């Protein structure tokens, strides 16, 4: 049968089969450079946060934002 690997679901009144070649792709693969960029940004944030722990809340936000 051509629909052995088809996805089958029930919509309330009928069974519907979608052949394998019509499946939607699941998400994009992210590049490693993006992850490295996020990691370095996080490290900068954590360093600025630890440096500004003793400041009042409003000054802390400005300090972190400027860093």
mmCIF file of the N, C-alpha and C atoms, coordinates in Angstrom:
data_MODEL
# 
_entry.id   MODEL 
# 
loop_
_atom_site.group_PDB 
_atom_site.id 
_atom_site.type_symbol 
_atom_site.label_atom_id 
_atom_site.label_alt_id 
_atom_site.label_comp_id 
_atom_site.label_asym_id 
_atom_site.label_entity_id 
_atom_site.label_seq_id 
_atom_site.pdbx_PDB_ins_code 
_atom_site.Cartn_x 
_atom_site.Cartn_y 
_atom_site.Cartn_z 
_atom_site.occupancy 
_atom_site.B_iso_or_equiv 
_atom_site.pdbx_formal_charge 
_atom_site.auth_seq_id 
_atom_site.auth_comp_id 
_atom_site.auth_asym_id 
_atom_site.auth_atom_id 
_atom_site.pdbx_PDB_model_num 
ATOM 1   N N  . UNK A 1 1  ? 0.839   -1.178 0.000  1.00 0.00 ? 1  UNK A N  1 
ATOM 2   C CA . UNK A 1 1  ? 0.000   0.000  0.000  1.00 0.00 ? 1  UNK A CA 1 
ATOM 3   C C  . UNK A 1 1  ? 0.886   1.245  0.000  1.00 0.00 ? 1  UNK A C  1 
ATOM 4   N N  . UNK A 1 2  ? 0.491   2.282  -0.717 1.00 0.00 ? 2  UNK A N  1 
ATOM 5   C CA . UNK A 1 2  ? 1.282   3.498  -0.870 1.00 0.00 ? 2  UNK A CA 1 
ATOM 6   C C  . UNK A 1 2  ? 1.271   4.352  0.393  1.00 0.00 ? 2  UNK A C  1 
ATOM 7   N N  . UNK A 1 3  ? 0.316   4.130  1.289  1.00 0.00 ? 3  UNK A N  1 
ATOM 8   C CA . UNK A 1 3  ? 0.178   4.984  2.464  1.00 0.00 ? 3  UNK A CA 1 
ATOM 9   C C  . UNK A 1 3  ? 0.605   4.296  3.753  1.00 0.00 ? 3  UNK A C  1 
ATOM 10  N N  . UNK A 1 4  ? 1.550   3.370  3.686  1.00 0.00 ? 4  UNK A N  1 
ATOM 11  C CA . UNK A 1 4  ? 1.992   2.670  4.895  1.00 0.00 ? 4  UNK A CA 1 
ATOM 12  C C  . UNK A 1 4  ? 2.631   3.616  5.908  1.00 0.00 ? 4  UNK A C  1 
ATOM 13  N N  . UNK A 1 5  ? 3.385   4.610  5.432  1.00 0.00 ? 5  UNK A N  1 
ATOM 14  C CA . UNK A 1 5  ? 4.073   5.539  6.341  1.00 0.00 ? 5  UNK A CA 1 
ATOM 15  C C  . UNK A 1 5  ? 3.351   6.876  6.442  1.00 0.00 ? 5  UNK A C  1 
ATOM 16  N N  . UNK A 1 6  ? 2.090   6.912  6.073  1.00 0.00 ? 6  UNK A N  1 
ATOM 17  C CA . UNK A 1 6  ? 1.315   8.153  6.112  1.00 0.00 ? 6  UNK A CA 1 
ATOM 18  C C  . UNK A 1 6  ? 0.888   8.476  7.539  1.00 0.00 ? 6  UNK A C  1 
ATOM 19  N N  . UNK A 1 7  ? 0.741   9.759  7.801  1.00 0.00 ? 7  UNK A N  1 
ATOM 20  C CA . UNK A 1 7  ? 0.192   10.188 9.079  1.00 0.00 ? 7  UNK A CA 1 
ATOM 21  C C  . UNK A 1 7  ? -1.326  10.136 8.966  1.00 0.00 ? 7  UNK A C  1 
ATOM 22  N N  . UNK A 1 8  ? -1.963  9.475  9.923  1.00 0.00 ? 8  UNK A N  1 
ATOM 23  C CA . UNK A 1 8  ? -3.411  9.324  9.892  1.00 0.00 ? 8  UNK A CA 1 
ATOM 24  C C  . UNK A 1 8  ? -3.999  9.999  11.123 1.00 0.00 ? 8  UNK A C  1 
ATOM 25  N N  . UNK A 1 9  ? -5.037  10.802 10.919 1.00 0.00 ? 9  UNK A N  1 
ATOM 26  C CA . UNK A 1 9  ? -5.732  11.410 12.044 1.00 0.00 ? 9  UNK A CA 1 
ATOM 27  C C  . UNK A 1 9  ? -7.228  11.422 11.776 1.00 0.00 ? 9  UNK A C  1 
ATOM 28  N N  . UNK A 1 10 ? -7.993  11.617 12.821 1.00 0.00 ? 10 UNK A N  1 
ATOM 29  C CA . UNK A 1 10 ? -9.455  11.593 12.753 1.00 0.00 ? 10 UNK A CA 1 
ATOM 30  C C  . UNK A 1 10 ? -9.956  12.994 13.021 1.00 0.00 ? 10 UNK A C  1 
ATOM 31  N N  . UNK A 1 11 ? -10.716 13.572 12.102 1.00 0.00 ? 11 UNK A N  1 
ATOM 32  C CA . UNK A 1 11 ? -11.181 14.939 12.267 1.00 0.00 ? 11 UNK A CA 1 
ATOM 33  C C  . UNK A 1 11 ? -12.602 15.030 12.813 1.00 0.00 ? 11 UNK A C  1 
ATOM 34  N N  . UNK A 1 12 ? -13.099 13.963 13.373 1.00 0.00 ? 12 UNK A N  1 
ATOM 35  C CA . UNK A 1 12 ? -14.429 13.976 13.960 1.00 0.00 ? 12 UNK A CA 1 
ATOM 36  C C  . UNK A 1 12 ? -15.428 13.183 13.154 1.00 0.00 ? 12 UNK A C  1 
ATOM 37  N N  . UNK A 1 13 ? -15.275 13.091 11.856 1.00 0.00 ? 13 UNK A N  1 
ATOM 38  C CA . UNK A 1 13 ? -16.197 12.348 11.031 1.00 0.00 ? 13 UNK A CA 1 
ATOM 39  C C  . UNK A 1 13 ? -15.502 11.474 10.007 1.00 0.00 ? 13 UNK A C  1 
ATOM 40  N N  . UNK A 1 14 ? -14.225 11.779 9.754  1.00 0.00 ? 14 UNK A N  1 
ATOM 41  C CA . UNK A 1 14 ? -13.494 11.050 8.726  1.00 0.00 ? 14 UNK A CA 1 
ATOM 42  C C  . UNK A 1 14 ? -12.054 10.812 9.164  1.00 0.00 ? 14 UNK A C  1 
ATOM 43  N N  . UNK A 1 15 ? -11.472 9.729  8.678  1.00 0.00 ? 15 UNK A N  1 
ATOM 44  C CA . UNK A 1 15 ? -10.047 9.493  8.848  1.00 0.00 ? 15 UNK A CA 1 
ATOM 45  C C  . UNK A 1 15 ? -9.334  10.129 7.668  1.00 0.00 ? 15 UNK A C  1 
ATOM 46  N N  . UNK A 1 16 ? -8.227  10.832 7.945  1.00 0.00 ? 16 UNK A N  1 
ATOM 47  C CA . UNK A 1 16 ? -7.479  11.510 6.893  1.00 0.00 ? 16 UNK A CA 1 
ATOM 48  C C  . UNK A 1 16 ? -6.035  11.040 6.957  1.00 0.00 ? 16 UNK A C  1 
ATOM 49  N N  . UNK A 1 17 ? -5.471  10.683 5.795  1.00 0.00 ? 17 UNK A N  1 
ATOM 50  C CA . UNK A 1 17 ? -4.082  10.221 5.706  1.00 0.00 ? 17 UNK A CA 1 
ATOM 51  C C  . UNK A 1 17 ? -3.291  11.200 4.859  1.00 0.00 ? 17 UNK A C  1 
ATOM 52  N N  . UNK A 1 18 ? -2.123  11.578 5.360  1.00 0.00 ? 18 UNK A N  1 
ATOM 53  C CA . UNK A 1 18 ? -1.251  12.483 4.627  1.00 0.00 ? 18 UNK A CA 1 
ATOM 54  C C  . UNK A 1 18 ? 0.017   11.703 4.283  1.00 0.00 ? 18 UNK A C  1 
ATOM 55  N N  . UNK A 1 19 ? 0.349   11.564 2.986  1.00 0.00 ? 19 UNK A N  1 
ATOM 56  C CA . UNK A 1 19 ? 1.547   10.820 2.585  1.00 0.00 ? 19 UNK A CA 1 
ATOM 57  C C  . UNK A 1 19 ? 2.825   11.458 3.142  1.00 0.00 ? 19 UNK A C  1 
ATOM 58  N N  . UNK A 1 20 ? 3.865   10.655 3.314  1.00 0.00 ? 20 UNK A N  1 
ATOM 59  C CA . UNK A 1 20 ? 5.118   11.100 3.929  1.00 0.00 ? 20 UNK A CA 1 
ATOM 60  C C  . UNK A 1 20 ? 5.733   12.299 3.219  1.00 0.00 ? 20 UNK A C  1 
ATOM 61  N N  . UNK A 1 21 ? 5.685   12.372 1.900  1.00 0.00 ? 21 UNK A N  1 
ATOM 62  C CA . UNK A 1 21 ? 6.337   13.482 1.197  1.00 0.00 ? 21 UNK A CA 1 
ATOM 63  C C  . UNK A 1 21 ? 5.653   14.823 1.428  1.00 0.00 ? 21 UNK A C  1 
ATOM 64  N N  . UNK A 1 22 ? 4.503   14.838 2.085  1.00 0.00 ? 22 UNK A N  1 
ATOM 65  C CA . UNK A 1 22 ? 3.791   16.087 2.352  1.00 0.00 ? 22 UNK A CA 1 
ATOM 66  C C  . UNK A 1 22 ? 3.905   16.551 3.810  1.00 0.00 ? 22 UNK A C  1 
ATOM 67  N N  . UNK A 1 23 ? 4.741   15.901 4.601  1.00 0.00 ? 23 UNK A N  1 
ATOM 68  C CA . UNK A 1 23 ? 4.920   16.326 5.988  1.00 0.00 ? 23 UNK A CA 1 
ATOM 69  C C  . UNK A 1 23 ? 5.603   17.679 6.014  1.00 0.00 ? 23 UNK A C  1 
ATOM 70  N N  . UNK A 1 24 ? 5.256   18.484 6.984  1.00 0.00 ? 24 UNK A N  1 
ATOM 71  C CA . UNK A 1 24 ? 5.926   19.762 7.150  1.00 0.00 ? 24 UNK A CA 1 
ATOM 72  C C  . UNK A 1 24 ? 7.272   19.526 7.809  1.00 0.00 ? 24 UNK A C  1 
ATOM 73  N N  . UNK A 1 25 ? 8.214   20.355 7.482  1.00 0.00 ? 25 UNK A N  1 
ATOM 74  C CA . UNK A 1 25 ? 9.538   20.245 8.102  1.00 0.00 ? 25 UNK A CA 1 
ATOM 75  C C  . UNK A 1 25 ? 9.468   20.754 9.527  1.00 0.00 ? 25 UNK A C  1 
ATOM 76  N N  . UNK A 1 26 ? 10.226  20.141 10.380 1.00 0.00 ? 26 UNK A N  1 
ATOM 77  C CA . UNK A 1 26 ? 10.216  20.551 11.789 1.00 0.00 ? 26 UNK A CA 1 
ATOM 78  C C  . UNK A 1 26 ? 11.376  21.488 12.071 1.00 0.00 ? 26 UNK A C  1 
ATOM 79  N N  . UNK A 1 27 ? 11.118  22.766 12.168 1.00 0.00 ? 27 UNK A N  1 
ATOM 80  C CA . UNK A 1 27 ? 12.097  23.770 12.585 1.00 0.00 ? 27 UNK A CA 1 
ATOM 81  C C  . UNK A 1 27 ? 13.369  23.807 11.771 1.00 0.00 ? 27 UNK A C  1 
ATOM 82  N N  . UNK A 1 28 ? 14.104  24.890 11.923 1.00 0.00 ? 28 UNK A N  1 
ATOM 83  C CA . UNK A 1 28 ? 15.386  25.043 11.253 1.00 0.00 ? 28 UNK A CA 1 
ATOM 84  C C  . UNK A 1 28 ? 16.505  24.697 12.211 1.00 0.00 ? 28 UNK A C  1 
ATOM 85  N N  . UNK A 1 29 ? 17.600  24.244 11.677 1.00 0.00 ? 29 UNK A N  1 
ATOM 86  C CA . UNK A 1 29 ? 18.779  24.000 12.498 1.00 0.00 ? 29 UNK A CA 1 
ATOM 87  C C  . UNK A 1 29 ? 19.495  25.323 12.699 1.00 0.00 ? 29 UNK A C  1 
ATOM 88  N N  . UNK A 1 30 ? 19.894  25.577 13.899 1.00 0.00 ? 30 UNK A N  1 
ATOM 89  C CA . UNK A 1 30 ? 20.598  26.816 14.194 1.00 0.00 ? 30 UNK A CA 1 
ATOM 90  C C  . UNK A 1 30 ? 22.092  26.604 14.023 1.00 0.00 ? 30 UNK A C  1 
ATOM 91  N N  . UNK A 1 31 ? 22.776  27.649 13.656 1.00 0.00 ? 31 UNK A N  1 
ATOM 92  C CA . UNK A 1 31 ? 24.213  27.553 13.477 1.00 0.00 ? 31 UNK A CA 1 
ATOM 93  C C  . UNK A 1 31 ? 24.912  27.693 14.823 1.00 0.00 ? 31 UNK A C  1 
ATOM 94  N N  . UNK A 1 32 ? 26.103  27.169 14.905 1.00 0.00 ? 32 UNK A N  1 
ATOM 95  C CA . UNK A 1 32 ? 26.836  27.226 16.171 1.00 0.00 ? 32 UNK A CA 1 
ATOM 96  C C  . UNK A 1 32 ? 27.313  28.644 16.468 1.00 0.00 ? 32 UNK A C  1 
ATOM 97  N N  . UNK A 1 33 ? 27.523  29.462 15.450 1.00 0.00 ? 33 UNK A N  1 
ATOM 98  C CA . UNK A 1 33 ? 27.991  30.821 15.695 1.00 0.00 ? 33 UNK A CA 1 
ATOM 99  C C  . UNK A 1 33 ? 26.956  31.616 16.487 1.00 0.00 ? 33 UNK A C  1 
ATOM 100 N N  . UNK A 1 34 ? 25.680  31.365 16.241 1.00 0.00 ? 34 UNK A N  1 
ATOM 101 C CA . UNK A 1 34 ? 24.623  32.048 16.988 1.00 0.00 ? 34 UNK A CA 1 
ATOM 102 C C  . UNK A 1 34 ? 24.684  31.663 18.462 1.00 0.00 ? 34 UNK A C  1 
ATOM 103 N N  . UNK A 1 35 ? 24.925  30.376 18.737 1.00 0.00 ? 35 UNK A N  1 
ATOM 104 C CA . UNK A 1 35 ? 25.016  29.924 20.118 1.00 0.00 ? 35 UNK A CA 1 
ATOM 105 C C  . UNK A 1 35 ? 26.219  30.552 20.817 1.00 0.00 ? 35 UNK A C  1 
ATOM 106 N N  . UNK A 1 36 ? 27.335  30.657 20.122 1.00 0.00 ? 36 UNK A N  1 
ATOM 107 C CA . UNK A 1 36 ? 28.519  31.267 20.711 1.00 0.00 ? 36 UNK A CA 1 
ATOM 108 C C  . UNK A 1 36 ? 28.269  32.738 21.006 1.00 0.00 ? 36 UNK A C  1 
ATOM 109 N N  . UNK A 1 37 ? 27.553  33.413 20.106 1.00 0.00 ? 37 UNK A N  1 
ATOM 110 C CA . UNK A 1 37 ? 27.245  34.822 20.306 1.00 0.00 ? 37 UNK A CA 1 
ATOM 111 C C  . UNK A 1 37 ? 26.356  35.008 21.530 1.00 0.00 ? 37 UNK A C  1 
ATOM 112 N N  . UNK A 1 38 ? 25.375  34.140 21.698 1.00 0.00 ? 38 UNK A N  1 
ATOM 113 C CA . UNK A 1 38 ? 24.479  34.211 22.849 1.00 0.00 ? 38 UNK A CA 1 
ATOM 114 C C  . UNK A 1 38 ? 25.256  33.939 24.131 1.00 0.00 ? 38 UNK A C  1 
ATOM 115 N N  . UNK A 1 39 ? 26.163  32.982 24.079 1.00 0.00 ? 39 UNK A N  1 
ATOM 116 C CA . UNK A 1 39 ? 26.963  32.651 25.252 1.00 0.00 ? 39 UNK A CA 1 
ATOM 117 C C  . UNK A 1 39 ? 27.823  33.813 25.705 1.00 0.00 ? 39 UNK A C  1 
ATOM 118 N N  . UNK A 1 40 ? 28.458  34.501 24.769 1.00 0.00 ? 40 UNK A N  1 
ATOM 119 C CA . UNK A 1 40 ? 29.316  35.627 25.144 1.00 0.00 ? 40 UNK A CA 1 
ATOM 120 C C  . UNK A 1 40 ? 28.475  36.783 25.685 1.00 0.00 ? 40 UNK A C  1 
ATOM 121 N N  . UNK A 1 41 ? 27.280  36.986 25.136 1.00 0.00 ? 41 UNK A N  1 
ATOM 122 C CA . UNK A 1 41 ? 26.391  38.033 25.629 1.00 0.00 ? 41 UNK A CA 1 
ATOM 123 C C  . UNK A 1 41 ? 25.950  37.721 27.045 1.00 0.00 ? 41 UNK A C  1 
ATOM 124 N N  . UNK A 1 42 ? 25.652  36.472 27.297 1.00 0.00 ? 42 UNK A N  1 
ATOM 125 C CA . UNK A 1 42 ? 25.229  36.066 28.634 1.00 0.00 ? 42 UNK A CA 1 
ATOM 126 C C  . UNK A 1 42 ? 26.353  36.264 29.643 1.00 0.00 ? 42 UNK A C  1 
ATOM 127 N N  . UNK A 1 43 ? 27.575  35.928 29.250 1.00 0.00 ? 43 UNK A N  1 
ATOM 128 C CA . UNK A 1 43 ? 28.720  36.115 30.146 1.00 0.00 ? 43 UNK A CA 1 
ATOM 129 C C  . UNK A 1 43 ? 28.900  37.595 30.490 1.00 0.00 ? 43 UNK A C  1 
ATOM 130 N N  . UNK A 1 44 ? 28.732  38.467 29.487 1.00 0.00 ? 44 UNK A N  1 
ATOM 131 C CA . UNK A 1 44 ? 28.854  39.905 29.732 1.00 0.00 ? 44 UNK A CA 1 
ATOM 132 C C  . UNK A 1 44 ? 27.780  40.371 30.703 1.00 0.00 ? 44 UNK A C  1 
ATOM 133 N N  . UNK A 1 45 ? 26.544  39.872 30.515 1.00 0.00 ? 45 UNK A N  1 
ATOM 134 C CA . UNK A 1 45 ? 25.446  40.256 31.398 1.00 0.00 ? 45 UNK A CA 1 
ATOM 135 C C  . UNK A 1 45 ? 25.721  39.801 32.825 1.00 0.00 ? 45 UNK A C  1 
ATOM 136 N N  . UNK A 1 46 ? 26.144  38.553 32.985 1.00 0.00 ? 46 UNK A N  1 
ATOM 137 C CA . UNK A 1 46 ? 26.397  38.035 34.329 1.00 0.00 ? 46 UNK A CA 1 
ATOM 138 C C  . UNK A 1 46 ? 27.506  38.797 35.024 1.00 0.00 ? 46 UNK A C  1 
ATOM 139 N N  . UNK A 1 47 ? 28.538  39.177 34.281 1.00 0.00 ? 47 UNK A N  1 
ATOM 140 C CA . UNK A 1 47 ? 29.632  39.944 34.869 1.00 0.00 ? 47 UNK A CA 1 
ATOM 141 C C  . UNK A 1 47 ? 29.132  41.318 35.310 1.00 0.00 ? 47 UNK A C  1 
ATOM 142 N N  . UNK A 1 48 ? 28.366  41.991 34.468 1.00 0.00 ? 48 UNK A N  1 
ATOM 143 C CA . UNK A 1 48 ? 27.837  43.311 34.819 1.00 0.00 ? 48 UNK A CA 1 
ATOM 144 C C  . UNK A 1 48 ? 26.882  43.208 35.999 1.00 0.00 ? 48 UNK A C  1 
ATOM 145 N N  . UNK A 1 49 ? 26.099  42.138 36.056 1.00 0.00 ? 49 UNK A N  1 
ATOM 146 C CA . UNK A 1 49 ? 25.149  41.971 37.148 1.00 0.00 ? 49 UNK A CA 1 
ATOM 147 C C  . UNK A 1 49 ? 25.868  41.773 38.474 1.00 0.00 ? 49 UNK A C  1 
ATOM 148 N N  . UNK A 1 50 ? 26.907  40.945 38.485 1.00 0.00 ? 50 UNK A N  1 
ATOM 149 C CA . UNK A 1 50 ? 27.639  40.727 39.735 1.00 0.00 ? 50 UNK A CA 1 
ATOM 150 C C  . UNK A 1 50 ? 28.343  42.007 40.191 1.00 0.00 ? 50 UNK A C  1 
ATOM 151 N N  . UNK A 1 51 ? 28.812  42.819 39.237 1.00 0.00 ? 51 UNK A N  1 
ATOM 152 C CA . UNK A 1 51 ? 29.470  44.076 39.595 1.00 0.00 ? 51 UNK A CA 1 
ATOM 153 C C  . UNK A 1 51 ? 28.483  45.091 40.173 1.00 0.00 ? 51 UNK A C  1 
ATOM 154 N N  . UNK A 1 52 ? 27.219  44.994 39.782 1.00 0.00 ? 52 UNK A N  1 
ATOM 155 C CA . UNK A 1 52 ? 26.251  46.012 40.184 1.00 0.00 ? 52 UNK A CA 1 
ATOM 156 C C  . UNK A 1 52 ? 25.280  45.542 41.267 1.00 0.00 ? 52 UNK A C  1 
ATOM 157 N N  . UNK A 1 53 ? 25.580  44.484 41.966 1.00 0.00 ? 53 UNK A N  1 
ATOM 158 C CA . UNK A 1 53 ? 24.659  43.962 42.987 1.00 0.00 ? 53 UNK A CA 1 
ATOM 159 C C  . UNK A 1 53 ? 24.386  44.948 44.114 1.00 0.00 ? 53 UNK A C  1 
ATOM 160 N N  . UNK A 1 54 ? 25.348  45.760 44.453 1.00 0.00 ? 54 UNK A N  1 
ATOM 161 C CA . UNK A 1 54 ? 25.191  46.667 45.584 1.00 0.00 ? 54 UNK A CA 1 
ATOM 162 C C  . UNK A 1 54 ? 24.475  47.968 45.199 1.00 0.00 ? 54 UNK A C  1 
ATOM 163 N N  . UNK A 1 55 ? 24.280  48.224 43.922 1.00 0.00 ? 55 UNK A N  1 
ATOM 164 C CA . UNK A 1 55 ? 23.608  49.449 43.485 1.00 0.00 ? 55 UNK A CA 1 
ATOM 165 C C  . UNK A 1 55 ? 22.095  49.337 43.680 1.00 0.00 ? 55 UNK A C  1 
ATOM 166 N N  . UNK A 1 56 ? 21.402  50.481 43.811 1.00 0.00 ? 56 UNK A N  1 
ATOM 167 C CA . UNK A 1 56 ? 19.938  50.450 43.848 1.00 0.00 ? 56 UNK A CA 1 
ATOM 168 C C  . UNK A 1 56 ? 19.383  49.938 42.513 1.00 0.00 ? 56 UNK A C  1 
ATOM 169 N N  . UNK A 1 57 ? 18.131  49.527 42.538 1.00 0.00 ? 57 UNK A N  1 
ATOM 170 C CA . UNK A 1 57 ? 17.528  48.849 41.391 1.00 0.00 ? 57 UNK A CA 1 
ATOM 171 C C  . UNK A 1 57 ? 17.603  49.669 40.093 1.00 0.00 ? 57 UNK A C  1 
ATOM 172 N N  . UNK A 1 58 ? 17.237  50.945 40.156 1.00 0.00 ? 58 UNK A N  1 
ATOM 173 C CA . UNK A 1 58 ? 17.240  51.771 38.938 1.00 0.00 ? 58 UNK A CA 1 
ATOM 174 C C  . UNK A 1 58 ? 18.652  51.978 38.398 1.00 0.00 ? 58 UNK A C  1 
ATOM 175 N N  . UNK A 1 59 ? 19.585  52.218 39.295 1.00 0.00 ? 59 UNK A N  1 
ATOM 176 C CA . UNK A 1 59 ? 20.972  52.414 38.871 1.00 0.00 ? 59 UNK A CA 1 
ATOM 177 C C  . UNK A 1 59 ? 21.542  51.114 38.316 1.00 0.00 ? 59 UNK A C  1 
ATOM 178 N N  . UNK A 1 60 ? 21.147  50.003 38.891 1.00 0.00 ? 60 UNK A N  1 
ATOM 179 C CA . UNK A 1 60 ? 21.614  48.699 38.425 1.00 0.00 ? 60 UNK A CA 1 
ATOM 180 C C  . UNK A 1 60 ? 21.167  48.460 36.990 1.00 0.00 ? 60 UNK A C  1 
ATOM 181 N N  . UNK A 1 61 ? 19.894  48.769 36.682 1.00 0.00 ? 61 UNK A N  1 
ATOM 182 C CA . UNK A 1 61 ? 19.382  48.588 35.322 1.00 0.00 ? 61 UNK A CA 1 
ATOM 183 C C  . UNK A 1 61 ? 20.179  49.428 34.325 1.00 0.00 ? 61 UNK A C  1 
ATOM 184 N N  . UNK A 1 62 ? 20.437  50.681 34.665 1.00 0.00 ? 62 UNK A N  1 
ATOM 185 C CA . UNK A 1 62 ? 21.201  51.570 33.784 1.00 0.00 ? 62 UNK A CA 1 
ATOM 186 C C  . UNK A 1 62 ? 22.628  51.052 33.596 1.00 0.00 ? 62 UNK A C  1 
ATOM 187 N N  . UNK A 1 63 ? 23.247  50.597 34.696 1.00 0.00 ? 63 UNK A N  1 
ATOM 188 C CA . UNK A 1 63 ? 24.613  50.091 34.636 1.00 0.00 ? 63 UNK A CA 1 
ATOM 189 C C  . UNK A 1 63 ? 24.709  48.875 33.732 1.00 0.00 ? 63 UNK A C  1 
ATOM 190 N N  . UNK A 1 64 ? 23.792  47.938 33.875 1.00 0.00 ? 64 UNK A N  1 
ATOM 191 C CA . UNK A 1 64 ? 23.788  46.726 33.062 1.00 0.00 ? 64 UNK A CA 1 
ATOM 192 C C  . UNK A 1 64 ? 23.530  47.080 31.595 1.00 0.00 ? 64 UNK A C  1 
ATOM 193 N N  . UNK A 1 65 ? 22.585  47.974 31.355 1.00 0.00 ? 65 UNK A N  1 
ATOM 194 C CA . UNK A 1 65 ? 22.259  48.382 29.991 1.00 0.00 ? 65 UNK A CA 1 
ATOM 195 C C  . UNK A 1 65 ? 23.457  49.027 29.312 1.00 0.00 ? 65 UNK A C  1 
ATOM 196 N N  . UNK A 1 66 ? 24.179  49.883 30.034 1.00 0.00 ? 66 UNK A N  1 
ATOM 197 C CA . UNK A 1 66 ? 25.344  50.562 29.472 1.00 0.00 ? 66 UNK A CA 1 
ATOM 198 C C  . UNK A 1 66 ? 26.508  49.617 29.223 1.00 0.00 ? 66 UNK A C  1 
ATOM 199 N N  . UNK A 1 67 ? 26.647  48.593 30.034 1.00 0.00 ? 67 UNK A N  1 
ATOM 200 C CA . UNK A 1 67 ? 27.712  47.604 29.842 1.00 0.00 ? 67 UNK A CA 1 
ATOM 201 C C  . UNK A 1 67 ? 27.416  46.796 28.592 1.00 0.00 ? 67 UNK A C  1 
# 
